[in-house]
């Protein structure tokens, strides 16, 4: 070993010991003839000092930031008043007796020794340097702790870890597959797994009662802050269980992980909301419960008033819905215009706002006795102050609050009010960053209608079990069928998704017919599952928490790329290695693939661009 102890492991009790350290020069300082170096390795940071009379001084004069060095020296207590309380090693330093440069370093394209803002493309291009930074090191170690905690928890509950294949069969449902051409089977393709869904269900048929896997999954879909083309999930499945068994297990797991990480407020019992209730109260199937602003239906309150905009919406089958923003009377007209524009961007034709603006002595008081001077709204000529106060009371408003009212179809008003709710919570700092507000959303619809393809599709996936009471209408009325699907939601984002699965061949065939699959197509794509169900498939279900999203929550990161060692960009590119990239004609010929004209033209333009950049 080139070192006897980690840099971050030195403490006051090591004073007087001779040690050998190795790592990166984090920072270099010259002070009155002494050279101070902060030396960094994966365990942390320690100060080493070179005196002019010591053998290592000459070498220390020549080192710079990010040089890799080895030092030998004696640990000593720092002088009184020079300790660094912010470092675990801040009570000690190492006096250098020898220093050896193991590798020099060019000046990095961005500071490694401080958490400065750096363009994302630069960070990803030099990810190996970005990962040296304290924030990223901390996130990687947190990820390790979370995954280790998951494995320990699952093993303690009687689960066994089983690896499932990465090369499998392309399926017609869900996101687009990543396809892998076969060399030995010309014209045939494998698909990378979007999840191990079918494999884990087959494991239940195989008698593996409790399975889990830290699974790599791949989906060729548009990217957002919480999505990557390749991602990691905890995949688990249980036989002979009902929905509540899986929800309770998941709740126990996240309590266990929260205790391991520490520093968060977590509900003792995760609340349950049905999909319908979540959409009605929050306009979203992944609501953030750290703040209020629940949606109120004002349709009956405004029906028949002089405001014809509302009346026409109601006559067309729409509704009038609102949220109350506590203290929102302080929002400026410019701020209200921005909220109105945001509503329009999300499908609304406009936004009605009502501010109850009392004097300071009335702040937070009831709306009784409201006068025209106490209300600001663009619809004042259609509603009396008493009418507006009535709307406010329906929403639980007080003096000093703001009503935001959207009119239209359920889907649009839900979307608009959800976006407004999140925007206002962000602007007004309503979400406690130290709270993890977990909840379960249950009873999702089984199917949704795909307008583009004019057919029904599965909301979760086609192996989700319908409610027993709804089995008779799976094919005749798909839109009314409820499913035993459930999501774990936290702080406004989906963390896990799962369901009780279909284990009956007849039920599975009924679902496939509802999705428009013929018998021949069903047997071609899912014949192995249908056959397995005839050999004694047990009732079973599972859930798949996202590891990346879970770690991001515990790391207080908004983007999952901050907790992934080598993520892709939002265009699914790897800037470090330059993937995806063209391959040779010989490589394509080996797997029996020929590029179409669009691909050839794209590669030609890329080549021209590369030549122009090289000339420049």
N, C-alpha and C positions, 0 to 999 in steps of 0.2 A: 504494500500500500504506500502511496505517496504522501499520506497524511496519517497522523495518529489520532486525531479528533476533529470533529466538524467545527467550522468557524463559529456557528451559532450555539455550540454546546458548552463553551467556556463560561465558568462562573467563578465567584470569589474563592471558592474552596480549591480551585486549581492553582492558586497563587504559589509561586516557587517551583512549579513543575516545568520541565523541558518538553516542548511540544513541536510537532511538525504539522503545518497547515498547508493546504493547497486550495486555490480557487481563483476567482476573477478580481481584479482591482476595481473596486466599486467607485472609489474616489481617492484622489491624491492631494495632499496639502503640505506646503513648505512653511514651517514656523520657526524662525530664529535659528536656523541651522539644523533643526530636526525635520525629518520627513515622516509625515503620518499617512498611512494607507488604511482605508477601510477595505478589508478583504472579505469577499462574499463567496459562499457556496450554497448548496441546496438547504443547509440547516440554518443559515442566517448570516449575520454580519459581525465582525469583530475588528477593533482597531489594533493595528500593528505599527510600531514606531522604530525608525532607524536613526541611531546616533552617529555623528561623524566619526567617532573613534571605533565603531564596530565594523566588522568585516562586510556586513551586508549593505553599508551605506552607499557605496559606489553603484551597485546594481539598482538600488532603490531610486537613485537620481534619474535613471533612464526609463523607468516603467511609466506607463500611461493607463488611462481607464480602459478596462476590458482586456488588458494583458492577463494571461494565465500564468500564475507564479506559484512557487513553493517557497515557504519560509520556515526557518527553524528559529526558536527563541525561547525565552523564559516568560511565563505568565506572571504578571505583577498587578497589585491593586493600583488603580488610578489614584492620583493625589486628590486630597479633599477639595471639593469644589469643581473638579473636572469630570465627575461622573456624568454619564448620559442615561437619565432615567427612562428614556424612550426605547432603549435597546436592552434586551435580556442580558447581553454581554457588557452592558454599560459600566459595570464596576471594575472591569479589568482591561488590560491591554497586553500585547506581547512585544517584548523588546527583541528585535531581530538580531540574530547572530550570523545568519546566512540567508541569502535570497537567490533563487534560481528562476530565470524566465523559462517557462515551459513552452510558451507560444506567444508571439506578439499579436497585436490586433490593429486592424485599420480603424479609423475613426468611424463609429457607427452612424448610420443615416438619421438616427434620432437618439436622444438621451436614454440610456438604459437605466441610469441610476436615479431617475425621477419620473413621476407619473404625469408627463406632459401630454397635451392633445397631439395626436399624430394622425395623419390621413389614413383611413382604413386600408387603402390599397398598399400603402407603404408598410403598414404593420403586417399585412398578410404576405407581402412579397418577402419580407425579412422576419418571418414568424419565429425563427429560431432565436432572433434577438429579442423580439417582443416577449417571448416566453421567459426570458431571463428577468423581466421586470417583476417587482414584488407583487403587484396585483395579480398577474397571471400565475406566478408560482403559488400564491395563496389559493387561487381558484382551482388549480390542478390538484393541490393537496386536499382541498375540500371535496372535490369530485372523488378522489380515492377513498376518503373517509365515508362518503355516502354509499358508494358501491360496496365497500367492505361491510358497512352496516346492514345493507340489504342482504348480502349473502349470509351474514351471521343470523339475521332475523329469520330468513326463509328456512335455513337449515334447522333452526330451533323449533320451527313449526312443522317439521316433518316433510318438507319439500326436498326433492332431489333436482340437481341441475343437469339438464340434458341438452346437448347441442343438436340443432336441426340443420338441414341442408341450406346452403346459400344458393345453389343452382336448382331451380325448380320450374314449375309450369306457369306460363303466362295466363292470367285470368281476365275476363272481360269487365270485371267490376272494380270500382275504386279509382285511385289515381293511375297515371300512366306508368307502365313498367319500364325498368331498365332491361334491355334485351341483350343476351349474350349469344352470338352465333356459334353453332357447333361445327367443329372441323370434321368430326367423324360421321356426322349425320347431316349431309348437305341439305341446305334449305330449311333446317330446323333450328329452333332457338330455345335457350333457357331464359328464364326471367329471374332477376335478383328479387329476393322476398320483400314485399311491402310490409309484411309482418309474418311471423311463423304460424299464422292462424290455423291453417289446415293441418300442419304437422302436429301442433299441440292438441288439437281435437282428436287426431288419430292416436296420439299417446294415451288419451283418456280411454279410447276403445281398447288400447293395448293393455290396460290395467294399471297404468301409472297414475295413481290417485292424485298425487300432488307434484306438479312439475313447475320449474321456473328456469329462466335463462336470461342472462344479460345479452340481449340480442341486437345485432346490427341489422338495420332495415334500410330500404332504398325506395324512394319515390320520385319520379320525374315530374315534379310539380313546381308551380311558381313559388318563389321563396319570399319569406317575410322574416321578421325578427325572431320568430319562434319556430322557424322551419329551416331544414337543410336537406339536400338531396340524399345524404346518408346520415343516419342518426342512430341513437342507442335507446333502447327501452328495456325496462324490466317486464318480461313476458311471463305470465303465470296462469296456470289453469288448475282447476280442482274438480274432482268427480264427486257425485252424491252430495251436492250442495244446492242451496237456494240463494237468491240474490243477497239477502241480508248477511249470509255467511261471508260472502266476498267483500261486501262493504265494510263489515266489522274488521276483517283481516286487513284491509287497506288502511282503515283508520288506525289500527294498532301499529301498522308499519310506519306511518307518517308521524305518529306520536313518538315512536322509537327513534326515528331519524331526527326529529326536532330536538329530542333530549340529547342525542349524540352531538348535534351541532351547537345547540344552546343559543340564547340571545333573542328568542322570538316568543311572542304571545300566540298561543295556539288554542283554539276552542277545545274544551274537555270532550265534548261530543260534537261531531260534525253534523250540522243540520242537513235535512233532506228536503229538496224542493222538486216537485214534478216539473217536467218540461213546460207544461201549460202554465203553471204557477210562476215559474221563473220569467217566462215571456210576458206574462200579464203584469207582474210587479216591477220588473227591471228592463224589459225589452230585449233580453239577451238570455241565451242558454248557458252563459258563463259569467254570471254577475259578480261584481266586487261588493262584498258585504261589509267592507270596512267603513262605509259611509251610507247615508240614507238616500234621499231624493228618489223615493219609490214612485212609480207611475200611478196616477189616479185617473179613473175614467170619469170625464165630465160630460159625457154625451147627454144624459138625462137632464143635467143642470142647464145646458145651453139650448136644448131642443125647443124650437118655437120662438126664440128671441129674434130681435130685429137684424141680427148679423147673418145675412143670407149665405155667406161663405160657409159657415158652420152648418146651416140648414141643408144646403145642397150636398155637402159631404154625407150627412146623416141619411138623406133621401137615397143616396147612391150606395148605402150599406156600409159606409165608413164610420169611424168613431172619432171623438174628440178626447184627447188624452194629454196629461200634463205632469210636470214635475215641479216641486217646490224647492227653491234654492235658499237655504237659510242665510239671512244677512245679505241676500243678493240685490237689495235696493241700492247698494253702493257701487254696482257695476255701471260704468259710464255708457253713454249712448253709443260711442264707438265700440265698446265691448259688446253691447247688445246687437249692433249691426254685424259684428264678426260672428256671433252665435247664429244670427239669422242666415248668414251666408253659409255657415257650416251645415245648417239644416237643409238649405237648398242643394248643397253638394251631395247630400245623402237622400235626395228624392222628394223633399217637401217643396211645395209651391211657395211657402213662406212660414213665418213663425210669429205667433201672437205672444207678446210679453206683457206682464202686469207687475209693476213695482209698487209696493206699499211703503211710502216714504214718510215716516213719522219724525217728530223731533226726538232729540236724544232721550228725553224723559219717557218717551213712549216706546222706545226700542224694545222689541220682544213682547209687547203687550198684545191683547186680543184685538181683533178687527172690528169690534163693536164701535159704532159711531163714526165710521170712516166717512170723510167728506171728499169732495172733488179735489181739494188741495192735497189730500193724502195719497192720491193715486196718480201714477204715470202709466199710460198705455196708449198705443196707437188706435185702439178701438173704443175710446171713451164715449164717442157719440152713439154707440150701439148698446152700451151697458151703463146702468146707473152705478154710483159708488156702492150702493147696497148690493146690487147684483154681483159686482166684482168682489166685494167682501164675502159674499156667499160662495163664489168659486174658490176663493182663498181658504175659507173654512173647510170646504170639502177636501182640500189638499193638505190641511193641517198647517196652513200658513199663519204667521204672526206679523205684527208691524215690523217693517224692516226687511221683509222677505220678498222674493221674486217668484212669479209663476212663469213657466215657459210652456206654451200650449201648441200642440201639433194636431193637425186634422187630416184624416185620410184612412186608407186601408190599414189593417192591423200590422201587416209586415212593414209598411213604410213608417208608421208612427213608432213602432218598436225600434226600428233601426235608428231613426232620428233621435229619439229620446235617450237611447242607449249611448249614442255618440256624444250628445250634449252632456249627459250625466258624467261620462268619463272625462270629457274635456274640462268641465267645471271642477271636478274633483282634483284634477291635475293642477289647474290654475290656482285653486284656493287651498291646496295642500291638505286635503281632507283625508287622504289615505295614510294611515300610520305605517311607516316603513318597517317597524318592528313587529307587526302583526301579520300572521299567516292565517287568513280567513278561509279555511277549507270548508267546502260543502259538497254534497252529492246532488246531482241533477238526475232524475229518474223518469221512467215512462216516456221515453222519446217516441215520436211517431215511427212506425216501422218503415213506411215508404214516403217518398216525395216525388212529385211529378217533374220530369225533365222536359221543359218546354221545347228546348232545342231539338231533342231527339224524339219528342212526342211519345214518351213511354215512362213507366214508373221505374224508379231506382231505389236502392236500399239506403236509408239514412246513415246507418252505421256500416253494416255489411250483411251479406245475404245469409250468413249462418246464425244471425241473431234470432232468438226465439220470440214469436208473437205471444201475446197474452192468450191463455187458453180460451177465455170467453170470446176472443176475436177470431179464432181459427176458422169459423164458418164464413167469414167475409174477406178472407185474405185475397181471393181472386175476384170477388164481386164488388168489393168496396175497399180497395187498398188504402185509400187516404184516411180511412177511419180506424185502421189497425194500430194498436199500441204494441210496443215492444218491451222486452225485458232488457233494455239497454240503459246504461248509466255512465255518467262522467264524474270524475273527481275534478273539482274546480277550485282554484285558489287565486285570490286577488285579481279576479277578472280574466283569468286564462285557464284553458283546459290543461290539466296536468296528466290525466289518465282517462282512458276510455275502455269500457268492457261491456259484457252482456252475459246473460244465461244463453247457452247455445241450443240450437236445434239438435236433437239426438234421434229423431224419427225420420225415416226415409220418406214417408208419406207427406209429412209436414214440409220437409225440405223440397220435395217436388212441387208442392203447392206454391211455395215461395218463388221457386224458379219459374213456374208458369206465370205468376203475377208479374214477374220482371220481363216477361216476353221471350223466354228461352224455350226453344222447342225441345222435345225429348232427345233428339239426336245431338243437339248442342249441349244439353245438360249432361248427357252421358260422356261426350267428348271432353268437356271441361271439368266435370265434377263426378264422373263415374266412380272414381276411387272412393270418394266420400259416401256416395249413395250406397255403394256396396258394403262399405264398412259399417254403415248404420244397420245393416241387416244381420250383423253378427253380435248383437248384444251390446249396443252402445249405451253407456250409463248416462243419466242426467249429469250435465257438467256446465261449468261456466268459468269465466276468468276476467282478467283486467290487465291492461298494459300501461303502466306509468312511464312517462318519458323521463329518461335519466337526465338528458340535457336540460329540460325545463325544470325538473326538480332541483338540480344543482344551481341553476340560475336563480331560482327563488331563494335558496339558502345563501347564495353569494350576493344577493341584492343587486343582481345584474338584470337589465332589461332585455338584453340580446343574448341568445344562447351561444353565439359565436365566442363570447367572452369566457365560456367554460368548456370549450372544445379545443383540444390542442392544435389541430390543423383543419380549420373549417374552410368551407367554400365561400365565395362571394355571393352576392344576391343574384348574380347571373350564372351561378353554379360553376364558377371557374376556380381553379387552383393556381393562384398567382405565384406560389413558391416553385412548383414543378412545371407550370405551364400546361396543365391539363384542363380540359380535353385538348388533344392535338391530333394532327393528321398521322396516319400510319402509311407504310409503304404499300405499293401495289401488290407485292408478293404476300404481305401479311393479309391483305383483303382476299386475295385469291385462295389462300389456305383455308379461309372460313367461308368461301363461296359467296362473297359479298361484292357487289358492284355499286359504285356511287351513282346517284342520279344527277341530272344536269344541275339542279339547284345546289347540291353539295359541291360539285366540281367548281361551279362559279364562285361559291363562297370561299373555297380554299384558294382559288386563283387570286381573288381580291386580298385575302390574307397574305399571300406570298408577295404581292405587289407592295402592300403596306409595309411588310418586313424589310423589303429591299430599299424602299424609300427611307425608312428609319435608319437602316445601316449606312446609307449614303450621307444622311444628315449627320 
